[in-house]
Amino acid sequence: MKEQTQTPRNQEGEPPTHAPRETAQRLEQKADEQQGESNRARTEDKAREAREGNNAPENNNDGKKRREVHFGG
């Protein structure tokens, strides 16, 4: 069996994130670069969830998921 000694990388060659804030920053950057409104909104939701942790929209007591859509990157 091969022993892995290298840190895994993402598609851009970046090492894994270690903090929710760093994850959110990368996701926000990715959302800014995306063209489609739906893709951008989903990526922004992921960034928001990473920032807020357990306070993510799907964990609100009212049961309503909130989505914020930004136009123009």
Predicted model as a PDB file, atoms N, CA, C, CB and O in Angstrom, pLDDT in the B-factor column:
MODEL        1                                                                  
ATOM      1  N   MET A   1       0.827  -1.186   0.000  1.00 60.00           N  
ATOM      2  CA  MET A   1       0.000   0.000   0.000  1.00 60.00           C  
ATOM      3  C   MET A   1       0.874   1.253   0.000  1.00 60.00           C  
ATOM      4  CB  MET A   1      -0.942  -0.004   1.208  1.00 60.00           C  
ATOM      5  O   MET A   1       1.862   1.328   0.731  1.00 60.00           O  
ATOM      6  N   LYS A   2       0.503   2.241  -0.828  1.00 64.00           N  
ATOM      7  CA  LYS A   2       1.282   3.474  -0.909  1.00 64.00           C  
ATOM      8  C   LYS A   2       0.981   4.398   0.261  1.00 64.00           C  
ATOM      9  CB  LYS A   2       1.002   4.191  -2.223  1.00 64.00           C  
ATOM     10  O   LYS A   2      -0.166   4.526   0.689  1.00 64.00           O  
ATOM     11  N   GLU A   3       2.000   5.023   0.758  1.00 71.00           N  
ATOM     12  CA  GLU A   3       1.838   5.989   1.833  1.00 71.00           C  
ATOM     13  C   GLU A   3       1.755   7.393   1.223  1.00 71.00           C  
ATOM     14  CB  GLU A   3       3.013   5.889   2.861  1.00 71.00           C  
ATOM     15  O   GLU A   3       2.622   7.794   0.448  1.00 71.00           O  
ATOM     16  N   GLN A   4       0.719   8.117   1.576  1.00 70.00           N  
ATOM     17  CA  GLN A   4       0.559   9.468   1.034  1.00 70.00           C  
ATOM     18  C   GLN A   4       1.309  10.463   1.911  1.00 70.00           C  
ATOM     19  CB  GLN A   4      -0.942   9.852   0.934  1.00 70.00           C  
ATOM     20  O   GLN A   4       1.108  10.518   3.124  1.00 70.00           O  
ATOM     21  N   THR A   5       2.169  11.243   1.281  1.00 76.00           N  
ATOM     22  CA  THR A   5       2.949  12.217   2.027  1.00 76.00           C  
ATOM     23  C   THR A   5       2.646  13.642   1.610  1.00 76.00           C  
ATOM     24  CB  THR A   5       4.412  11.943   1.857  1.00 76.00           C  
ATOM     25  O   THR A   5       3.092  14.587   2.260  1.00 76.00           O  
ATOM     26  N   GLN A   6       1.893  13.810   0.531  1.00 81.00           N  
ATOM     27  CA  GLN A   6       1.580  15.148   0.058  1.00 81.00           C  
ATOM     28  C   GLN A   6       0.206  15.587   0.545  1.00 81.00           C  
ATOM     29  CB  GLN A   6       1.645  15.203  -1.464  1.00 81.00           C  
ATOM     30  O   GLN A   6      -0.707  14.775   0.691  1.00 81.00           O  
ATOM     31  N   THR A   7       0.078  16.890   0.794  1.00 81.00           N  
ATOM     32  CA  THR A   7      -1.199  17.469   1.184  1.00 81.00           C  
ATOM     33  C   THR A   7      -2.099  17.511  -0.036  1.00 81.00           C  
ATOM     34  CB  THR A   7      -1.017  18.886   1.793  1.00 81.00           C  
ATOM     35  O   THR A   7      -1.663  17.939  -1.105  1.00 81.00           O  
ATOM     36  N   PRO A   8      -3.352  17.076   0.100  1.00 83.00           N  
ATOM     37  CA  PRO A   8      -4.263  17.144  -1.046  1.00 83.00           C  
ATOM     38  C   PRO A   8      -4.505  18.592  -1.466  1.00 83.00           C  
ATOM     39  CB  PRO A   8      -5.599  16.461  -0.711  1.00 83.00           C  
ATOM     40  O   PRO A   8      -4.441  19.503  -0.639  1.00 83.00           O  
ATOM     41  N   ARG A   9      -4.779  18.797  -2.727  1.00 85.00           N  
ATOM     42  CA  ARG A   9      -5.010  20.136  -3.278  1.00 85.00           C  
ATOM     43  C   ARG A   9      -6.360  20.184  -3.970  1.00 85.00           C  
ATOM     44  CB  ARG A   9      -3.887  20.531  -4.262  1.00 85.00           C  
ATOM     45  O   ARG A   9      -6.882  19.158  -4.406  1.00 85.00           O  
ATOM     46  N   ASN A  10      -6.922  21.384  -4.070  1.00 82.00           N  
ATOM     47  CA  ASN A  10      -8.171  21.547  -4.809  1.00 82.00           C  
ATOM     48  C   ASN A  10      -7.862  21.762  -6.293  1.00 82.00           C  
ATOM     49  CB  ASN A  10      -9.000  22.736  -4.241  1.00 82.00           C  
ATOM     50  O   ASN A  10      -6.709  21.664  -6.712  1.00 82.00           O  
ATOM     51  N   GLN A  11      -8.892  22.054  -7.078  1.00 82.00           N  
ATOM     52  CA  GLN A  11      -8.690  22.213  -8.525  1.00 82.00           C  
ATOM     53  C   GLN A  11      -7.756  23.363  -8.866  1.00 82.00           C  
ATOM     54  CB  GLN A  11     -10.020  22.430  -9.211  1.00 82.00           C  
ATOM     55  O   GLN A  11      -7.084  23.329  -9.898  1.00 82.00           O  
ATOM     56  N   GLU A  12      -7.703  24.379  -8.016  1.00 83.00           N  
ATOM     57  CA  GLU A  12      -6.818  25.516  -8.263  1.00 83.00           C  
ATOM     58  C   GLU A  12      -5.418  25.296  -7.697  1.00 83.00           C  
ATOM     59  CB  GLU A  12      -7.416  26.775  -7.667  1.00 83.00           C  
ATOM     60  O   GLU A  12      -4.559  26.170  -7.814  1.00 83.00           O  
ATOM     61  N   GLY A  13      -5.182  24.139  -7.085  1.00 87.00           N  
ATOM     62  CA  GLY A  13      -3.872  23.831  -6.531  1.00 87.00           C  
ATOM     63  C   GLY A  13      -3.653  24.373  -5.133  1.00 87.00           C  
ATOM     64  O   GLY A  13      -2.525  24.372  -4.640  1.00 87.00           O  
ATOM     65  N   GLU A  14      -4.716  24.838  -4.482  1.00 88.00           N  
ATOM     66  CA  GLU A  14      -4.597  25.401  -3.141  1.00 88.00           C  
ATOM     67  C   GLU A  14      -4.715  24.293  -2.088  1.00 88.00           C  
ATOM     68  CB  GLU A  14      -5.678  26.485  -2.910  1.00 88.00           C  
ATOM     69  O   GLU A  14      -5.435  23.315  -2.293  1.00 88.00           O  
ATOM     70  N   PRO A  15      -4.010  24.446  -0.964  1.00 88.00           N  
ATOM     71  CA  PRO A  15      -4.133  23.468   0.117  1.00 88.00           C  
ATOM     72  C   PRO A  15      -5.509  23.585   0.780  1.00 88.00           C  
ATOM     73  CB  PRO A  15      -3.006  23.669   1.165  1.00 88.00           C  
ATOM     74  O   PRO A  15      -6.210  24.573   0.558  1.00 88.00           O  
ATOM     75  N   PRO A  16      -5.907  22.604   1.585  1.00 88.00           N  
ATOM     76  CA  PRO A  16      -7.208  22.663   2.244  1.00 88.00           C  
ATOM     77  C   PRO A  16      -7.303  23.840   3.215  1.00 88.00           C  
ATOM     78  CB  PRO A  16      -7.476  21.360   2.983  1.00 88.00           C  
ATOM     79  O   PRO A  16      -6.299  24.297   3.761  1.00 88.00           O  
ATOM     80  N   THR A  17      -8.512  24.311   3.412  1.00 88.00           N  
ATOM     81  CA  THR A  17      -8.716  25.378   4.391  1.00 88.00           C  
ATOM     82  C   THR A  17      -8.745  24.782   5.791  1.00 88.00           C  
ATOM     83  CB  THR A  17     -10.027  26.157   4.100  1.00 88.00           C  
ATOM     84  O   THR A  17      -9.039  23.600   5.970  1.00 88.00           O  
ATOM     85  N   HIS A  18      -8.438  25.610   6.776  1.00 88.00           N  
ATOM     86  CA  HIS A  18      -8.398  25.128   8.154  1.00 88.00           C  
ATOM     87  C   HIS A  18      -9.392  25.852   9.046  1.00 88.00           C  
ATOM     88  CB  HIS A  18      -7.007  25.280   8.716  1.00 88.00           C  
ATOM     89  O   HIS A  18      -9.634  25.427  10.176  1.00 88.00           O  
ATOM     90  N   ALA A  19      -9.966  26.932   8.555  1.00 90.00           N  
ATOM     91  CA  ALA A  19     -10.905  27.712   9.368  1.00 90.00           C  
ATOM     92  C   ALA A  19     -12.135  28.056   8.540  1.00 90.00           C  
ATOM     93  CB  ALA A  19     -10.233  29.004   9.907  1.00 90.00           C  
ATOM     94  O   ALA A  19     -12.029  28.259   7.331  1.00 90.00           O  
ATOM     95  N   PRO A  20     -13.300  28.124   9.175  1.00 89.00           N  
ATOM     96  CA  PRO A  20     -14.532  28.480   8.454  1.00 89.00           C  
ATOM     97  C   PRO A  20     -14.417  29.818   7.717  1.00 89.00           C  
ATOM     98  CB  PRO A  20     -15.703  28.536   9.426  1.00 89.00           C  
ATOM     99  O   PRO A  20     -14.958  29.971   6.622  1.00 89.00           O  
ATOM    100  N   ARG A  21     -13.721  30.776   8.311  1.00 90.00           N  
ATOM    101  CA  ARG A  21     -13.576  32.087   7.672  1.00 90.00           C  
ATOM    102  C   ARG A  21     -12.810  31.964   6.347  1.00 90.00           C  
ATOM    103  CB  ARG A  21     -12.850  33.071   8.622  1.00 90.00           C  
ATOM    104  O   ARG A  21     -13.166  32.602   5.357  1.00 90.00           O  
ATOM    105  N   GLU A  22     -11.773  31.151   6.340  1.00 91.00           N  
ATOM    106  CA  GLU A  22     -10.988  30.937   5.123  1.00 91.00           C  
ATOM    107  C   GLU A  22     -11.831  30.231   4.057  1.00 91.00           C  
ATOM    108  CB  GLU A  22      -9.718  30.112   5.437  1.00 91.00           C  
ATOM    109  O   GLU A  22     -11.763  30.571   2.876  1.00 91.00           O  
ATOM    110  N   THR A  23     -12.623  29.250   4.485  1.00 90.00           N  
ATOM    111  CA  THR A  23     -13.526  28.554   3.563  1.00 90.00           C  
ATOM    112  C   THR A  23     -14.512  29.538   2.955  1.00 90.00           C  
ATOM    113  CB  THR A  23     -14.281  27.417   4.286  1.00 90.00           C  
ATOM    114  O   THR A  23     -14.742  29.523   1.746  1.00 90.00           O  
ATOM    115  N   ALA A  24     -15.096  30.394   3.788  1.00 91.00           N  
ATOM    116  CA  ALA A  24     -16.062  31.389   3.317  1.00 91.00           C  
ATOM    117  C   ALA A  24     -15.420  32.345   2.316  1.00 91.00           C  
ATOM    118  CB  ALA A  24     -16.641  32.177   4.501  1.00 91.00           C  
ATOM    119  O   ALA A  24     -16.037  32.695   1.310  1.00 91.00           O  
ATOM    120  N   GLN A  25     -14.193  32.767   2.583  1.00 91.00           N  
ATOM    121  CA  GLN A  25     -13.500  33.680   1.671  1.00 91.00           C  
ATOM    122  C   GLN A  25     -13.291  33.037   0.300  1.00 91.00           C  
ATOM    123  CB  GLN A  25     -12.148  34.104   2.265  1.00 91.00           C  
ATOM    124  O   GLN A  25     -13.509  33.676  -0.729  1.00 91.00           O  
ATOM    125  N   ARG A  26     -12.873  31.785   0.289  1.00 90.00           N  
ATOM    126  CA  ARG A  26     -12.658  31.087  -0.986  1.00 90.00           C  
ATOM    127  C   ARG A  26     -13.973  30.912  -1.742  1.00 90.00           C  
ATOM    128  CB  ARG A  26     -12.003  29.713  -0.744  1.00 90.00           C  
ATOM    129  O   ARG A  26     -14.023  31.087  -2.960  1.00 90.00           O  
ATOM    130  N   LEU A  27     -15.038  30.566  -1.015  1.00 88.00           N  
ATOM    131  CA  LEU A  27     -16.333  30.392  -1.664  1.00 88.00           C  
ATOM    132  C   LEU A  27     -16.863  31.713  -2.218  1.00 88.00           C  
ATOM    133  CB  LEU A  27     -17.337  29.795  -0.682  1.00 88.00           C  
ATOM    134  O   LEU A  27     -17.445  31.740  -3.303  1.00 88.00           O  
ATOM    135  N   GLU A  28     -16.667  32.806  -1.485  1.00 90.00           N  
ATOM    136  CA  GLU A  28     -17.090  34.114  -1.975  1.00 90.00           C  
ATOM    137  C   GLU A  28     -16.321  34.499  -3.233  1.00 90.00           C  
ATOM    138  CB  GLU A  28     -16.898  35.178  -0.892  1.00 90.00           C  
ATOM    139  O   GLU A  28     -16.895  35.049  -4.173  1.00 90.00           O  
ATOM    140  N   GLN A  29     -15.024  34.211  -3.251  1.00 89.00           N  
ATOM    141  CA  GLN A  29     -14.213  34.488  -4.430  1.00 89.00           C  
ATOM    142  C   GLN A  29     -14.717  33.664  -5.611  1.00 89.00           C  
ATOM    143  CB  GLN A  29     -12.724  34.187  -4.154  1.00 89.00           C  
ATOM    144  O   GLN A  29     -14.814  34.170  -6.729  1.00 89.00           O  
ATOM    145  N   LYS A  30     -15.035  32.400  -5.363  1.00 87.00           N  
ATOM    146  CA  LYS A  30     -15.548  31.533  -6.414  1.00 87.00           C  
ATOM    147  C   LYS A  30     -16.882  32.064  -6.937  1.00 87.00           C  
ATOM    148  CB  LYS A  30     -15.707  30.092  -5.894  1.00 87.00           C  
ATOM    149  O   LYS A  30     -17.118  32.059  -8.145  1.00 87.00           O  
ATOM    150  N   ALA A  31     -17.756  32.522  -6.037  1.00 88.00           N  
ATOM    151  CA  ALA A  31     -19.054  33.067  -6.445  1.00 88.00           C  
ATOM    152  C   ALA A  31     -18.869  34.300  -7.327  1.00 88.00           C  
ATOM    153  CB  ALA A  31     -19.905  33.421  -5.209  1.00 88.00           C  
ATOM    154  O   ALA A  31     -19.606  34.483  -8.296  1.00 88.00           O  
ATOM    155  N   ASP A  32     -17.905  35.135  -7.004  1.00 87.00           N  
ATOM    156  CA  ASP A  32     -17.647  36.335  -7.803  1.00 87.00           C  
ATOM    157  C   ASP A  32     -17.221  35.995  -9.228  1.00 87.00           C  
ATOM    158  CB  ASP A  32     -16.577  37.185  -7.137  1.00 87.00           C  
ATOM    159  O   ASP A  32     -17.475  36.759 -10.159  1.00 87.00           O  
ATOM    160  N   GLU A  33     -16.573  34.844  -9.391  1.00 86.00           N  
ATOM    161  CA  GLU A  33     -16.066  34.452 -10.705  1.00 86.00           C  
ATOM    162  C   GLU A  33     -17.091  33.682 -11.533  1.00 86.00           C  
ATOM    163  CB  GLU A  33     -14.824  33.616 -10.542  1.00 86.00           C  
ATOM    164  O   GLU A  33     -16.898  33.501 -12.735  1.00 86.00           O  
ATOM    165  N   GLN A  34     -18.174  33.226 -10.910  1.00 82.00           N  
ATOM    166  CA  GLN A  34     -19.164  32.417 -11.613  1.00 82.00           C  
ATOM    167  C   GLN A  34     -20.099  33.281 -12.447  1.00 82.00           C  
ATOM    168  CB  GLN A  34     -19.967  31.589 -10.622  1.00 82.00           C  
ATOM    169  O   GLN A  34     -20.411  34.415 -12.083  1.00 82.00           O  
ATOM    170  N   GLN A  35     -20.540  32.727 -13.569  1.00 82.00           N  
ATOM    171  CA  GLN A  35     -21.387  33.451 -14.504  1.00 82.00           C  
ATOM    172  C   GLN A  35     -22.876  33.262 -14.222  1.00 82.00           C  
ATOM    173  CB  GLN A  35     -21.079  33.014 -15.908  1.00 82.00           C  
ATOM    174  O   GLN A  35     -23.635  34.230 -14.280  1.00 82.00           O  
ATOM    175  N   GLY A  36     -23.307  32.046 -13.921  1.00 85.00           N  
ATOM    176  CA  GLY A  36     -24.724  31.757 -13.764  1.00 85.00           C  
ATOM    177  C   GLY A  36     -25.270  32.225 -12.426  1.00 85.00           C  
ATOM    178  O   GLY A  36     -24.619  32.071 -11.392  1.00 85.00           O  
ATOM    179  N   GLU A  37     -26.464  32.795 -12.449  1.00 88.00           N  
ATOM    180  CA  GLU A  37     -27.091  33.310 -11.232  1.00 88.00           C  
ATOM    181  C   GLU A  37     -27.339  32.199 -10.207  1.00 88.00           C  
ATOM    182  CB  GLU A  37     -28.409  34.006 -11.575  1.00 88.00           C  
ATOM    183  O   GLU A  37     -27.088  32.387  -9.017  1.00 88.00           O  
ATOM    184  N   SER A  38     -27.826  31.055 -10.660  1.00 89.00           N  
ATOM    185  CA  SER A  38     -28.129  29.950  -9.740  1.00 89.00           C  
ATOM    186  C   SER A  38     -26.861  29.398  -9.100  1.00 89.00           C  
ATOM    187  CB  SER A  38     -28.870  28.829 -10.476  1.00 89.00           C  
ATOM    188  O   SER A  38     -26.826  29.154  -7.894  1.00 89.00           O  
ATOM    189  N   ASN A  39     -25.817  29.201  -9.908  1.00 87.00           N  
ATOM    190  CA  ASN A  39     -24.547  28.704  -9.362  1.00 87.00           C  
ATOM    191  C   ASN A  39     -23.984  29.681  -8.342  1.00 87.00           C  
ATOM    192  CB  ASN A  39     -23.525  28.470 -10.489  1.00 87.00           C  
ATOM    193  O   ASN A  39     -23.521  29.280  -7.274  1.00 87.00           O  
ATOM    194  N   ARG A  40     -24.028  30.967  -8.678  1.00 88.00           N  
ATOM    195  CA  ARG A  40     -23.509  31.996  -7.780  1.00 88.00           C  
ATOM    196  C   ARG A  40     -24.292  31.987  -6.465  1.00 88.00           C  
ATOM    197  CB  ARG A  40     -23.584  33.392  -8.448  1.00 88.00           C  
ATOM    198  O   ARG A  40     -23.700  32.085  -5.390  1.00 88.00           O  
ATOM    199  N   ALA A  41     -25.605  31.873  -6.548  1.00 89.00           N  
ATOM    200  CA  ALA A  41     -26.436  31.872  -5.338  1.00 89.00           C  
ATOM    201  C   ALA A  41     -26.127  30.661  -4.460  1.00 89.00           C  
ATOM    202  CB  ALA A  41     -27.929  31.883  -5.713  1.00 89.00           C  
ATOM    203  O   ALA A  41     -26.048  30.787  -3.238  1.00 89.00           O  
ATOM    204  N   ARG A  42     -25.951  29.493  -5.073  1.00 90.00           N  
ATOM    205  CA  ARG A  42     -25.625  28.293  -4.297  1.00 90.00           C  
ATOM    206  C   ARG A  42     -24.270  28.435  -3.609  1.00 90.00           C  
ATOM    207  CB  ARG A  42     -25.627  27.052  -5.202  1.00 90.00           C  
ATOM    208  O   ARG A  42     -24.115  28.064  -2.446  1.00 90.00           O  
ATOM    209  N   THR A  43     -23.296  28.973  -4.333  1.00 90.00           N  
ATOM    210  CA  THR A  43     -21.958  29.133  -3.756  1.00 90.00           C  
ATOM    211  C   THR A  43     -21.992  30.168  -2.634  1.00 90.00           C  
ATOM    212  CB  THR A  43     -20.937  29.550  -4.844  1.00 90.00           C  
ATOM    213  O   THR A  43     -21.308  30.003  -1.624  1.00 90.00           O  
ATOM    214  N   GLU A  44     -22.781  31.235  -2.800  1.00 90.00           N  
ATOM    215  CA  GLU A  44     -22.917  32.229  -1.734  1.00 90.00           C  
ATOM    216  C   GLU A  44     -23.578  31.612  -0.506  1.00 90.00           C  
ATOM    217  CB  GLU A  44     -23.731  33.440  -2.224  1.00 90.00           C  
ATOM    218  O   GLU A  44     -23.215  31.939   0.624  1.00 90.00           O  
ATOM    219  N   ASP A  45     -24.539  30.729  -0.718  1.00 91.00           N  
ATOM    220  CA  ASP A  45     -25.170  30.027   0.409  1.00 91.00           C  
ATOM    221  C   ASP A  45     -24.139  29.194   1.162  1.00 91.00           C  
ATOM    222  CB  ASP A  45     -26.326  29.123  -0.086  1.00 91.00           C  
ATOM    223  O   ASP A  45     -24.122  29.182   2.393  1.00 91.00           O  
ATOM    224  N   LYS A  46     -23.284  28.502   0.425  1.00 90.00           N  
ATOM    225  CA  LYS A  46     -22.246  27.686   1.059  1.00 90.00           C  
ATOM    226  C   LYS A  46     -21.287  28.564   1.867  1.00 90.00           C  
ATOM    227  CB  LYS A  46     -21.466  26.882  -0.005  1.00 90.00           C  
ATOM    228  O   LYS A  46     -20.887  28.201   2.973  1.00 90.00           O  
ATOM    229  N   ALA A  47     -20.923  29.719   1.309  1.00 91.00           N  
ATOM    230  CA  ALA A  47     -20.023  30.638   2.010  1.00 91.00           C  
ATOM    231  C   ALA A  47     -20.689  31.143   3.285  1.00 91.00           C  
ATOM    232  CB  ALA A  47     -19.628  31.828   1.097  1.00 91.00           C  
ATOM    233  O   ALA A  47     -20.046  31.215   4.332  1.00 91.00           O  
ATOM    234  N   ARG A  48     -21.952  31.486   3.206  1.00 90.00           N  
ATOM    235  CA  ARG A  48     -22.701  31.971   4.364  1.00 90.00           C  
ATOM    236  C   ARG A  48     -22.765  30.889   5.444  1.00 90.00           C  
ATOM    237  CB  ARG A  48     -24.127  32.404   3.947  1.00 90.00           C  
ATOM    238  O   ARG A  48     -22.589  31.174   6.628  1.00 90.00           O  
ATOM    239  N   GLU A  49     -23.017  29.657   5.028  1.00 91.00           N  
ATOM    240  CA  GLU A  49     -23.076  28.545   5.984  1.00 91.00           C  
ATOM    241  C   GLU A  49     -21.721  28.331   6.652  1.00 91.00           C  
ATOM    242  CB  GLU A  49     -23.528  27.252   5.280  1.00 91.00           C  
ATOM    243  O   GLU A  49     -21.657  28.054   7.850  1.00 91.00           O  
ATOM    244  N   ALA A  50     -20.651  28.455   5.895  1.00 89.00           N  
ATOM    245  CA  ALA A  50     -19.308  28.282   6.463  1.00 89.00           C  
ATOM    246  C   ALA A  50     -19.018  29.373   7.493  1.00 89.00           C  
ATOM    247  CB  ALA A  50     -18.237  28.306   5.345  1.00 89.00           C  
ATOM    248  O   ALA A  50     -18.433  29.106   8.543  1.00 89.00           O  
ATOM    249  N   ARG A  51     -19.435  30.607   7.182  1.00 86.00           N  
ATOM    250  CA  ARG A  51     -19.227  31.722   8.105  1.00 86.00           C  
ATOM    251  C   ARG A  51     -20.059  31.573   9.369  1.00 86.00           C  
ATOM    252  CB  ARG A  51     -19.561  33.037   7.422  1.00 86.00           C  
ATOM    253  O   ARG A  51     -19.570  31.815  10.473  1.00 86.00           O  
ATOM    254  N   GLU A  52     -21.323  31.171   9.207  1.00 86.00           N  
ATOM    255  CA  GLU A  52     -22.267  31.183  10.325  1.00 86.00           C  
ATOM    256  C   GLU A  52     -22.301  29.881  11.108  1.00 86.00           C  
ATOM    257  CB  GLU A  52     -23.636  31.484   9.820  1.00 86.00           C  
ATOM    258  O   GLU A  52     -22.835  29.854  12.217  1.00 86.00           O  
ATOM    259  N   GLY A  53     -21.755  28.812  10.571  1.00 79.00           N  
ATOM    260  CA  GLY A  53     -21.768  27.534  11.276  1.00 79.00           C  
ATOM    261  C   GLY A  53     -23.174  27.039  11.515  1.00 79.00           C  
ATOM    262  O   GLY A  53     -23.922  26.833  10.559  1.00 79.00           O  
ATOM    263  N   ASN A  54     -23.554  26.843  12.761  1.00 53.00           N  
ATOM    264  CA  ASN A  54     -24.874  26.318  13.101  1.00 53.00           C  
ATOM    265  C   ASN A  54     -25.981  27.343  12.936  1.00 53.00           C  
ATOM    266  CB  ASN A  54     -24.874  25.812  14.510  1.00 53.00           C  
ATOM    267  O   ASN A  54     -27.151  26.997  13.099  1.00 53.00           O  
ATOM    268  N   ASN A  55     -25.665  28.572  12.624  1.00 54.00           N  
ATOM    269  CA  ASN A  55     -26.687  29.594  12.411  1.00 54.00           C  
ATOM    270  C   ASN A  55     -27.069  29.695  10.945  1.00 54.00           C  
ATOM    271  CB  ASN A  55     -26.199  30.946  12.914  1.00 54.00           C  
ATOM    272  O   ASN A  55     -27.645  30.695  10.518  1.00 54.00           O  
ATOM    273  N   ALA A  56     -26.752  28.662  10.171  1.00 47.00           N  
ATOM    274  CA  ALA A  56     -27.069  28.652   8.744  1.00 47.00           C  
ATOM    275  C   ALA A  56     -28.584  28.720   8.550  1.00 47.00           C  
ATOM    276  CB  ALA A  56     -26.487  27.386   8.059  1.00 47.00           C  
ATOM    277  O   ALA A  56     -29.335  28.305   9.433  1.00 47.00           O  
ATOM    278  N   PRO A  57     -29.047  29.241   7.397  1.00 49.00           N  
ATOM    279  CA  PRO A  57     -30.475  29.428   7.160  1.00 49.00           C  
ATOM    280  C   PRO A  57     -31.322  28.190   7.387  1.00 49.00           C  
ATOM    281  CB  PRO A  57     -30.683  29.898   5.780  1.00 49.00           C  
ATOM    282  O   PRO A  57     -32.440  28.301   7.889  1.00 49.00           O  
ATOM    283  N   GLU A  58     -30.819  27.005   7.028  1.00 48.00           N  
ATOM    284  CA  GLU A  58     -31.650  25.822   7.196  1.00 48.00           C  
ATOM    285  C   GLU A  58     -31.781  25.419   8.658  1.00 48.00           C  
ATOM    286  CB  GLU A  58     -31.083  24.673   6.396  1.00 48.00           C  
ATOM    287  O   GLU A  58     -32.581  24.541   8.983  1.00 48.00           O  
ATOM    288  N   ASN A  59     -31.013  26.043   9.544  1.00 46.00           N  
ATOM    289  CA  ASN A  59     -31.106  25.736  10.963  1.00 46.00           C  
ATOM    290  C   ASN A  59     -31.923  26.776  11.732  1.00 46.00           C  
ATOM    291  CB  ASN A  59     -29.720  25.633  11.556  1.00 46.00           C  
ATOM    292  O   ASN A  59     -31.989  26.716  12.959  1.00 46.00           O  
ATOM    293  N   ASN A  60     -32.540  27.721  11.035  1.00 50.00           N  
ATOM    294  CA  ASN A  60     -33.391  28.708  11.692  1.00 50.00           C  
ATOM    295  C   ASN A  60     -34.648  28.042  12.205  1.00 50.00           C  
ATOM    296  CB  ASN A  60     -33.745  29.856  10.735  1.00 50.00           C  
ATOM    297  O   ASN A  60     -35.105  27.049  11.641  1.00 50.00           O  
ATOM    298  N   ASN A  61     -35.207  28.581  13.267  1.00 52.00           N  
ATOM    299  CA  ASN A  61     -36.402  27.999  13.871  1.00 52.00           C  
ATOM    300  C   ASN A  61     -37.641  28.164  13.014  1.00 52.00           C  
ATOM    301  CB  ASN A  61     -36.643  28.613  15.213  1.00 52.00           C  
ATOM    302  O   ASN A  61     -38.583  27.384  13.154  1.00 52.00           O  
ATOM    303  N   ASP A  62     -37.673  29.154  12.130  1.00 55.00           N  
ATOM    304  CA  ASP A  62     -38.877  29.363  11.328  1.00 55.00           C  
ATOM    305  C   ASP A  62     -38.979  28.388  10.159  1.00 55.00           C  
ATOM    306  CB  ASP A  62     -38.908  30.780  10.808  1.00 55.00           C  
ATOM    307  O   ASP A  62     -40.011  28.346   9.489  1.00 55.00           O  
ATOM    308  N   GLY A  63     -37.930  27.601   9.897  1.00 57.00           N  
ATOM    309  CA  GLY A  63     -37.972  26.582   8.859  1.00 57.00           C  
ATOM    310  C   GLY A  63     -37.846  27.112   7.444  1.00 57.00           C  
ATOM    311  O   GLY A  63     -37.916  26.331   6.495  1.00 57.00           O  
ATOM    312  N   LYS A  64     -37.664  28.409   7.272  1.00 57.00           N  
ATOM    313  CA  LYS A  64     -37.562  28.996   5.934  1.00 57.00           C  
ATOM    314  C   LYS A  64     -36.094  29.200   5.570  1.00 57.00           C  
ATOM    315  CB  LYS A  64     -38.332  30.341   5.860  1.00 57.00           C  
ATOM    316  O   LYS A  64     -35.317  29.765   6.340  1.00 57.00           O  
ATOM    317  N   LYS A  65     -35.740  28.734   4.397  1.00 60.00           N  
ATOM    318  CA  LYS A  65     -34.379  28.952   3.908  1.00 60.00           C  
ATOM    319  C   LYS A  65     -34.344  30.281   3.172  1.00 60.00           C  
ATOM    320  CB  LYS A  65     -33.910  27.783   2.980  1.00 60.00           C  
ATOM    321  O   LYS A  65     -35.202  30.561   2.334  1.00 60.00           O  
ATOM    322  N   ARG A  66     -33.359  31.086   3.486  1.00 60.00           N  
ATOM    323  CA  ARG A  66     -33.240  32.399   2.867  1.00 60.00           C  
ATOM    324  C   ARG A  66     -32.137  32.396   1.821  1.00 60.00           C  
ATOM    325  CB  ARG A  66     -32.967  33.472   3.924  1.00 60.00           C  
ATOM    326  O   ARG A  66     -31.082  31.799   2.033  1.00 60.00           O  
ATOM    327  N   ARG A  67     -32.366  33.047   0.713  1.00 61.00           N  
ATOM    328  CA  ARG A  67     -31.375  33.123  -0.345  1.00 61.00           C  
ATOM    329  C   ARG A  67     -31.228  34.579  -0.752  1.00 61.00           C  
ATOM    330  CB  ARG A  67     -31.770  32.234  -1.561  1.00 61.00           C  
ATOM    331  O   ARG A  67     -32.208  35.291  -0.970  1.00 61.00           O  
ATOM    332  N   GLU A  68     -29.978  34.996  -0.847  1.00 64.00           N  
ATOM    333  CA  GLU A  68     -29.666  36.346  -1.266  1.00 64.00           C  
ATOM    334  C   GLU A  68     -28.971  36.251  -2.609  1.00 64.00           C  
ATOM    335  CB  GLU A  68     -28.785  37.090  -0.214  1.00 64.00           C  
ATOM    336  O   GLU A  68     -27.961  35.557  -2.733  1.00 64.00           O  
ATOM    337  N   VAL A  69     -29.488  36.930  -3.609  1.00 60.00           N  
ATOM    338  CA  VAL A  69     -28.916  36.864  -4.949  1.00 60.00           C  
ATOM    339  C   VAL A  69     -28.301  38.227  -5.256  1.00 60.00           C  
ATOM    340  CB  VAL A  69     -29.999  36.467  -6.022  1.00 60.00           C  
ATOM    341  O   VAL A  69     -28.943  39.267  -5.108  1.00 60.00           O  
ATOM    342  N   HIS A  70     -27.035  38.192  -5.689  1.00 62.00           N  
ATOM    343  CA  HIS A  70     -26.318  39.416  -6.052  1.00 62.00           C  
ATOM    344  C   HIS A  70     -26.071  39.381  -7.559  1.00 62.00           C  
ATOM    345  CB  HIS A  70     -24.962  39.553  -5.253  1.00 62.00           C  
ATOM    346  O   HIS A  70     -25.708  38.341  -8.108  1.00 62.00           O  
ATOM    347  N   PHE A  71     -26.262  40.480  -8.201  1.00 61.00           N  
ATOM    348  CA  PHE A  71     -26.051  40.557  -9.644  1.00 61.00           C  
ATOM    349  C   PHE A  71     -24.762  41.318  -9.931  1.00 61.00           C  
ATOM    350  CB  PHE A  71     -27.255  41.238 -10.345  1.00 61.00           C  
ATOM    351  O   PHE A  71     -24.379  42.225  -9.193  1.00 61.00           O  
ATOM    352  N   GLY A  72     -24.107  40.931 -11.013  1.00 61.00           N  
ATOM    353  CA  GLY A  72     -22.956  41.670 -11.492  1.00 61.00           C  
ATOM    354  C   GLY A  72     -21.637  41.278 -10.855  1.00 61.00           C  
ATOM    355  O   GLY A  72     -20.665  42.027 -10.955  1.00 61.00           O  
ATOM    356  N   GLY A  73     -21.577  40.132 -10.206  1.00 53.00           N  
ATOM    357  CA  GLY A  73     -20.322  39.628  -9.661  1.00 53.00           C  
ATOM    358  C   GLY A  73     -19.794  40.447  -8.615  1.00 53.00           C  
ATOM    359  O   GLY A  73     -18.738  40.139  -8.064  1.00 53.00           O  
TER     360      GLY A  73                                                      
ENDMDL                                                                          
END                                                                             
